[in-house]
C-alpha cells in the first residue's frame, strides 16, 4: 500500500501545482537604479500567487547582462509562497561588481510543491513580456592632476553654445548691445539704433564655447580576449574615462568624448562641461560592446562633423594606454585597486 502511495504522491502534487501556476504573475523592481561599484543594490521580485499551494516554493533566476560584451551573470532567488497571501515579495540583493549599464531580467522560473518533490518550470508567457530593468553602476572617480593651458582656456572654436559672461568675435550671434567705446570697429556699430537714440551704439559679438579637448575612446579589442582579466580592464577603462573627464570639468575645461558605436555603425560624441554630463555619458557608454576591427576615429569624426579639431587630443584604448596628441602619456594596469594611485601619479597638461 505504501508503495502505491509513494508512486501516486508525485502525480497528486503535480495536479495541485499546475492549476495554481496559471495564476502566478511576476514583476521585478530596482528601487535604486544608480549605484557605485562594489555596493549591494536591493532587488524586489513581486509574485502574485493567486491560489498557490500552502507551503509551495518558487525559484527565480535573474540574468544580468554586463557591459562592453562581458558574459551574463545568472543568480537564483528563492521564496516560500502560501495560499493565504495574494502577493509575495522576494527581497534580495545584487552585488554590483561591474561598471556600466547592467540590464536585469527574469531568465527562468521554477515552482515547487510544499514537499519539494516536484519542480515544474513556469511558462515564459507569464513573465517574458516584462521589460528589462536597467541599473547604472558608477565607477569610483579619482582625482587626476590637470593643468589647463591659457590657449585652451581662451579657445573659441565652433559651437552652438555661447558665453554668457563675455563677448567674442563670432558675428553670427550678438552678445549684447552697448554704448560705443574707443577702439570699437566701424562695422560693429548698430546704425538703426544709433539713429533712434542719438547715441553711438554697437553690437558686441558673441564668444562661442568650443571644446579645446577631444577625448577619443578606442573600443577596439582583438577577437578572443575574454576572461576575468579583461573584465577587470573594462572596469578600469570606464573608471579612467570618468576620472579624467571629471578632473577636466573641475578645471573648467570643456571637452568632447568621442567613440564609435558598433551597434549603430556610427561615430558619436558627447559634450562635457558639468558633472551631470559625465553620468549621462557613462549611461550611453555603459552597454556598448567592443569591436574587433580597427576604426580611424579621427577621420570618421572629421567626415561627420566637419569641425575644426580641439587644441588637445586624448585617446584611450582598451589596453589602458592613454595618448596625448599621439604620444603615449600613461600605461595603466588593469588592477582596479591601484588605478587611483596611477591616475594621480602624472599631471595631464591640455
C-alpha positions in Angstrom: 0.0 0.0 0.0 2.8 2.4 0.9 4.4 1.7 -2.4 1.3 2.9 -4.3 1.1 6.0 -2.1 4.7 6.8 -2.9 4.1 6.2 -6.6 0.9 8.3 -6.7 2.2 11.2 -4.5 4.2 13.0 -7.2 1.3 12.9 -9.6 -1.0 14.3 -6.9 1.4 17.0 -6.1 1.7 17.8 -9.8 -2.0 18.1 -10.2 -2.3 20.6 -7.3 0.7 22.6 -8.6 -0.2 23.0 -12.3 -3.5 24.8 -11.9 -2.1 27.2 -9.3 0.8 28.1 -11.6 -1.5 29.6 -14.1 -2.4 32.4 -11.7 1.2 33.4 -11.0 2.4 36.8 -12.2 5.9 38.1 -11.7 7.3 41.6 -11.7 10.8 42.9 -10.9 11.8 46.3 -9.4 15.1 48.1 -8.8 14.4 50.7 -6.1 17.8 52.2 -6.6 18.7 52.3 -10.3 22.1 54.1 -9.8 24.8 52.7 -7.5 28.6 52.8 -7.1 30.8 49.8 -8.0 31.1 47.3 -5.2 27.8 48.2 -3.5 24.9 45.8 -3.0 21.6 47.0 -4.5 18.2 45.8 -3.4 16.1 43.8 -5.9 12.4 43.2 -5.4 10.6 40.4 -7.1 6.9 40.5 -6.6 5.0 37.3 -7.1 1.2 37.4 -7.3 0.3 33.9 -6.4 -3.5 33.6 -6.6 -4.2 30.1 -5.2 -0.7 28.7 -4.8 -0.5 25.6 -2.6 0.3 26.2 1.0 4.0 25.8 1.7 4.9 25.9 -2.0 8.2 27.4 -3.1 9.3 29.4 -6.1 12.8 29.9 -7.6 13.5 32.9 -9.9 16.6 33.2 -12.0 17.7 36.8 -12.7 20.0 37.5 -15.6 22.3 40.5 -15.6 23.7 41.4 -19.0 27.1 43.0 -18.2 28.6 46.0 -20.1 31.0 46.0 -23.0 30.4 42.4 -24.2 31.1 40.7 -20.8 29.3 37.5 -20.0 25.8 37.3 -18.5 25.6 36.8 -14.7 22.8 34.5 -13.5 21.6 34.5 -9.9 18.8 32.4 -8.3 16.5 33.7 -5.7 14.0 31.6 -3.7 10.9 32.2 -1.7 8.1 30.3 0.0 4.5 31.1 -1.0 1.3 30.5 0.9 -2.3 30.3 -0.4 -3.4 32.9 2.2 -1.2 35.7 0.7 -2.1 37.2 -2.6 1.4 38.6 -3.1 4.8 37.6 -2.0 7.8 39.9 -2.2 11.3 38.4 -2.6 13.7 40.9 -1.1 17.3 40.2 -2.0 20.5 42.0 -3.0 22.6 42.1 -6.2 26.3 42.8 -5.9 27.2 45.4 -8.4 30.8 44.4 -9.2 30.9 45.5 -12.8 30.9 49.2 -14.0 28.4 50.3 -16.6 24.8 49.7 -17.6 23.5 46.3 -16.4 20.3 45.1 -17.9 18.5 42.8 -15.5 15.6 40.5 -16.5 14.0 37.3 -15.4 15.6 34.3 -17.0 13.8 31.2 -15.6 11.1 30.4 -13.0 10.6 27.1 -11.3 7.7 26.2 -9.0 8.0 23.6 -6.2 5.3 21.8 -4.2 5.4 22.1 -0.4 7.4 18.9 0.0 10.0 19.9 -2.6 9.5 16.6 -4.5 8.0 18.1 -7.7 9.6 21.1 -9.7 7.8 22.5 -12.8 9.1 25.3 -14.9 6.8 28.3 -15.3 6.0 29.2 -18.9 7.7 32.3 -20.2 4.4 33.8 -21.2 3.8 34.8 -17.5 6.9 36.9 -17.3 8.7 37.2 -20.7 6.8 40.4 -21.7 8.4 42.3 -18.8 10.9 44.9 -19.9 14.5 44.5 -18.5 15.4 46.8 -15.6 18.5 48.9 -16.2 20.9 49.7 -13.4 23.8 52.1 -13.9 26.9 51.1 -11.9 29.2 54.1 -11.5 33.0 53.7 -11.3 34.9 55.3 -8.4 36.0 58.7 -9.6 39.6 59.6 -8.7 41.5 62.8 -8.9 43.8 63.4 -11.9 46.2 66.3 -11.7 45.2 68.5 -14.7 46.8 71.8 -15.9 44.7 73.7 -18.5 46.9 76.0 -20.7 45.9 79.6 -21.4 45.4 78.6 -25.1 42.8 76.0 -24.1 41.0 78.4 -21.7 40.7 81.0 -24.4 39.7 78.5 -27.1 36.7 79.6 -29.0 36.3 77.0 -31.8 33.0 76.1 -33.4 30.0 75.7 -31.2 26.3 76.3 -30.9 26.8 77.4 -27.3 27.9 80.9 -26.4 29.4 82.5 -23.4 27.0 84.5 -21.2 29.9 86.2 -19.4 31.9 87.9 -22.1 31.8 88.7 -25.8 33.9 87.4 -28.6 34.3 87.7 -32.4 31.6 85.5 -33.8 29.4 87.7 -36.0 26.6 85.1 -36.3 25.4 85.8 -32.7 25.0 89.0 -30.7 26.3 89.0 -27.2 24.8 92.4 -26.2 24.1 96.0 -27.4 26.1 98.6 -25.6 27.5 102.1 -25.8 30.3 102.8 -28.3 33.8 102.7 -26.8 37.0 104.0 -28.4 38.6 101.2 -30.4 35.3 99.6 -31.5 35.2 98.7 -35.2 33.0 100.7 -37.5 31.3 97.6 -38.8 30.0 96.8 -35.3 28.0 100.0 -35.0 24.2 99.4 -34.8 23.3 102.2 -37.2 19.5 101.9 -36.8 19.6 102.0 -33.0 22.1 104.9 -33.1 19.8 106.9 -35.3 16.9 106.3 -32.8 18.8 107.2 -29.6 21.2 109.8 -31.0 24.0 107.9 -29.2 26.6 105.6 -30.8 25.5 102.0 -30.1 27.4 98.9 -31.1 26.7 95.2 -31.4 29.1 93.2 -29.3 29.7 89.8 -30.9 29.4 86.5 -29.0 32.1 84.1 -27.9 31.4 80.5 -29.0 32.2 78.0 -26.3 34.1 75.4 -28.3 35.7 72.3 -26.7 39.6 72.6 -26.6 39.9 68.8 -25.8 38.8 65.9 -28.0 38.8 62.7 -25.9 38.7 59.6 -28.2 37.7 56.2 -26.8 39.1 53.4 -28.9 36.9 50.3 -28.1 38.9 48.0 -30.5 39.8 44.7 -28.9 41.3 41.7 -30.7 38.9 38.7 -31.0 39.3 36.0 -28.3 40.1 38.4 -25.4 37.9 37.2 -22.6 38.1 36.1 -19.0 38.3 37.8 -15.7 41.5 39.7 -16.5 39.8 41.6 -19.4 36.6 42.1 -17.3 38.7 43.9 -14.8 40.3 46.0 -17.6 36.9 47.1 -18.8 36.0 48.3 -15.3 39.3 50.2 -15.1 38.7 51.6 -18.6 35.4 53.3 -17.6 37.0 54.5 -14.3 39.8 56.2 -16.2 37.4 57.9 -18.6 35.2 59.2 -15.7 38.2 60.3 -13.6 39.9 62.2 -16.4 36.6 63.8 -17.6 35.7 64.8 -14.0 39.1 66.4 -13.4 38.8 68.4 -16.7 35.4 69.6 -15.6 36.8 70.7 -12.2 39.3 72.8 -14.0 36.6 74.4 -16.2 37.8 72.6 -19.4 35.0 71.7 -21.8 35.6 68.7 -23.9 34.1 66.2 -26.3 34.1 62.5 -25.5 34.1 60.6 -28.9 33.6 56.9 -29.7 32.5 54.6 -32.4 29.2 52.8 -31.7 29.4 49.5 -33.5 25.7 48.8 -32.8 24.6 51.9 -34.8 27.7 51.8 -37.0 28.3 55.5 -36.4 30.7 57.8 -34.7 29.3 59.5 -31.6 30.3 62.4 -29.4 29.1 63.8 -26.1 29.8 67.3 -24.9 31.0 67.5 -21.3 31.0 70.8 -19.4 29.5 69.9 -16.0 29.4 66.9 -13.7 25.9 65.7 -14.7 27.1 65.3 -18.3 29.6 62.7 -17.1 26.9 60.5 -15.7 24.8 60.9 -18.8 27.8 60.0 -20.9 28.5 56.9 -18.8 24.9 55.8 -19.2 25.3 55.9 -23.0 28.7 54.2 -22.9 27.7 51.6 -20.3 26.3 49.0 -22.6 28.5 49.5 -25.6 30.3 46.4 -26.9 33.9 46.3 -28.1 34.6 45.8 -31.8 37.2 43.6 -33.5 38.2 45.7 -36.5 40.2 48.9 -36.1 38.5 52.2 -36.8 40.1 55.5 -37.8 38.3 57.6 -35.2 39.7 61.0 -36.1 38.9 60.5 -39.8 35.3 59.3 -39.1 34.8 62.3 -36.7 36.1 64.8 -39.3 33.8 63.3 -42.0 30.7 63.5 -39.9 31.1 66.8 -38.0 33.3 68.9 -40.4 34.6 70.9 -37.5 38.0 72.3 -36.5 39.6 69.9 -34.0 40.4 71.0 -30.5 43.8 72.0 -29.3 44.5 68.7 -27.5 43.6 65.2 -28.5 43.4 62.4 -25.9 42.9 58.8 -26.8 42.4 55.8 -24.5 42.4 52.2 -25.9 41.2 49.0 -24.3 44.8 48.1 -23.3 44.6 51.2 -21.0 47.2 53.2 -22.9 46.5 56.9 -22.8 47.9 59.1 -25.6 48.1 62.8 -25.7 48.4 64.3 -29.2 49.6 60.9 -30.5 52.3 60.5 -27.8 51.9 57.9 -25.0 51.1 59.7 -21.8 50.5 56.8 -19.5 50.1 53.0 -19.4 47.7 51.9 -16.7 47.5 48.4 -15.3 44.1 46.6 -15.1 44.3 46.5 -11.3 41.2 48.4 -10.1 42.7 48.7 -6.5 45.8 50.5 -7.9 44.1 52.8 -10.5 43.7 55.7 -8.1 47.5 55.8 -7.4 48.3 55.5 -11.1 45.9 58.3 -12.1 47.4 60.7 -9.6 51.0 59.9 -10.5 51.3 62.1 -13.6 50.0 65.6 -14.4 47.9 65.9 -17.6 48.6 69.1 -19.5 45.9 70.1 -22.0 
